[in-house]
Amino acid sequence: MQKIINNYSKAILLIVVLWTTFSCSKDENISNLNETLFVRHKNADMPAYIHGNASEKVFLIILHGGPGGIGLSYRTSTIKSVIEKTCAVVYFDQRGSGMAQGSYSKNGINIDIMAEDVLALAKVIKHKYGNDSRLFLMGHSWGGTLGPATLLKDQSDFLGWIDVDGAHNSKNMYSEYIANFKRVASEQIEIGNDIDYWESVIDLVNNIDPEYNIKDIYKLNSEAFIAEEKLENAKLINNIEIEDNKIIFKYNILTLLWNMSKIQSILDENLFENVNYTDRLSEIKIPSLVLWGKYDMVVPPKFAQEAFDNLGSNEKKVVIFEKSGHSPMFNEPDLFANEVIQFINQNK
Amino acid sequence: MTLKLYLLIPFSIFFLKIGNAQNLEYTKNSTNTSSKTFLDRTEFKVSYFGNIFWNNGLVFGTEYLWKEKKKTKNRKRGQRTNTHQLLLNGNLGFTTNFSTKTDTGIFTNYGLTWRRTNKKGKQFSITINPLGYYRSFLPETYEVIGDNVKKVFLPGRGYYAPSISVGIGKQRKDKKITGRFFNVNLMLRTPYNAGALPTISLQYGYRFNFKKKKRNAKNN
């Protein structure tokens, strides 16, 4: 026995030193968190990637777009370089998205359950980092649908709501797409930008069924992204600069695409045809910040004013980003970070 | 157009068959595998398993020769003998994405391999593993039931994970390392979210055995 101990003493010592080093390092890094934890809720395991400064126990939970997007796609630009220095940012892969896994039927994915997942995430953060943790919720695009759905269930855990080009009213998106395309196309033709393209857009919307149908909304949604590229070429929208390309190594692209197609096939039809939280936004009483790109073709800017007018918060603000499309956090990252940090500091 | 295609396909196969038959004569020999010892019929393998960019891991496995046939074709240029083998196959593997550790798992699968080896030792194989199990291992996980939050011990999920592989290889006769192979593997994990998740992986590895080297190997 003595012989064995002598032979392996160096190895044992090394293991003890490494163990001690890594055990200590977690506590010291509260000002620069770099953690991945999973939330298990209603047969789903969903990853939350937590990065940034949690020394004040302020957490900003970001709800990604899609449905079927990925949490870490927002960990770039000033969200990473500036906002993470102010608070901890929680990048969350929603049910059926990114690297979330689980086992449930198609009925196990709907906006109600997904909203409960976000509340479950809030509980986990408070459990792990303390009940005095202060949470802010931010939703982009589809995340702007899920955010109100969450807050309408329970807003007591959150100190503020940040709506970034959010689709709180998917039901009326179809008619607004048509109106917005016509408005922007006319403006662009008038100033002589890319006339052929914008005339083709007017043709498209004139020939589209004026009543909602799922095929045409996909067509309009795809065209919205192309239109934003044209506006970017015309220098009306700032170029998107993605600084961190390592994101591609964090998600298996096949898993990602497979999950995305699956969840979209389940959620989309119900989403675009039925979801409208406009009349219930007045029930959201926590401080709110509405951030929108002036040239958002994907969720037209009319919904920014609609969100602002209907939110029931006493403290609310709307900011229109003059050189942005659907993603002001990447089009005007400095201004975006300033607005978010200011809002968090005022309400934390 | 469709009718023409329907007619064309059987005719093409028919002429292909006739074309081959003019050059070929088949002789089939069943090798008596029962005379071989257990170690003679068993090979082990170790291989890289992953898709390079995201998931990477290792697989250890074994193959047991079940049936073997030698097919000799008489061609104009001479005889050509191919060996066809059916092997029972079992694997144990580990894979992870080192970047986020959100897709770590161990798996095991069992099935059948069909392999053809030509006289130069070049191999082509198809493996079907209908019996498979994948257990994912998640990092720190908290379960939320109502208002209760509790940390999960050994978090992860079990999946039925059948797989299929198609690959090529090279046989090295009378060596400890008896061959190398490269496979493309498709594994299904089910139930995964609201369906089944297909994963495609590459597999590159070596086969080896523990049988004693025969002195007169050259003469065999």
Contacts between the chains, C-beta under 8 A, distances in Angstrom:
chain1	res1	chain2	res2	distance
A	35	B	140	7.6
A	36	B	100	5.8
A	36	B	101	6.7
A	36	B	102	6.4
A	36	B	139	5.2
A	36	B	140	7.7
A	37	B	139	6.3
A	37	B	140	4.5
A	37	B	141	6.7
A	37	B	142	6.7
A	38	B	102	7.9
A	38	B	138	4.8
A	38	B	139	6.5
A	38	B	140	7.1
A	38	B	141	4.0
A	38	B	142	7.3
A	38	B	155	6.4
A	39	B	141	7.6
A	39	B	142	6.1
A	39	B	144	6.5
A	40	B	141	5.5
A	40	B	142	6.7
A	40	B	143	4.1
A	40	B	144	6.9
A	40	B	152	6.0
A	40	B	155	7.1
A	41	B	143	7.3
A	41	B	144	4.8
A	44	B	193	7.5
A	45	B	138	5.9
A	45	B	141	6.4
A	45	B	155	7.1
A	45	B	157	6.8
A	47	B	100	7.4
A	47	B	102	5.1
A	49	B	100	7.1
A	95	B	193	7.7
A	96	B	193	4.9
A	96	B	194	6.4
A	99	B	100	7.0
A	99	B	102	4.1
A	99	B	103	6.0
A	100	B	193	7.2
A	101	B	136	6.5
A	101	B	157	6.1
A	101	B	192	6.2
A	101	B	193	6.4
A	102	B	157	7.3
A	102	B	192	7.8
A	102	B	193	5.5
A	103	B	157	6.7
A	103	B	191	4.4
A	103	B	192	7.2
A	103	B	193	7.4
A	104	B	193	7.1
A	104	B	194	6.0
A	105	B	194	6.3
A	106	B	194	5.1
A	108	B	194	6.4
A	109	B	193	7.9
A	109	B	194	5.8
A	120	B	144	3.8
A	123	B	144	5.4
A	123	B	147	7.0
A	123	B	149	5.2
A	124	B	142	4.4
A	124	B	144	6.3
A	124	B	149	5.7
A	127	B	142	6.4
A	127	B	149	4.0
A	128	B	142	7.0
A	246	B	99	7.8
A	248	B	53	7.5
A	249	B	53	6.3
A	249	B	54	6.8
A	249	B	97	8.0
A	249	B	99	4.9
A	250	B	97	7.6
A	250	B	99	5.0
A	250	B	100	5.0
A	251	B	54	7.4
A	252	B	51	7.2
A	252	B	53	8.0
A	252	B	54	4.0
A	252	B	55	6.3
A	252	B	97	6.7
A	252	B	103	6.3
A	252	B	199	7.5
A	253	B	53	7.8
A	253	B	54	7.4
A	254	B	51	7.9
A	254	B	198	7.3
A	254	B	199	6.7
A	254	B	200	6.3
A	255	B	103	7.2
A	255	B	197	6.4
A	255	B	199	7.1
A	258	B	197	6.1
A	258	B	198	6.8
A	259	B	193	6.4
A	259	B	197	7.8
A	262	B	193	6.6
A	262	B	194	6.2
A	262	B	195	5.6
A	263	B	193	7.8
A	263	B	194	7.8
A	266	B	194	6.4
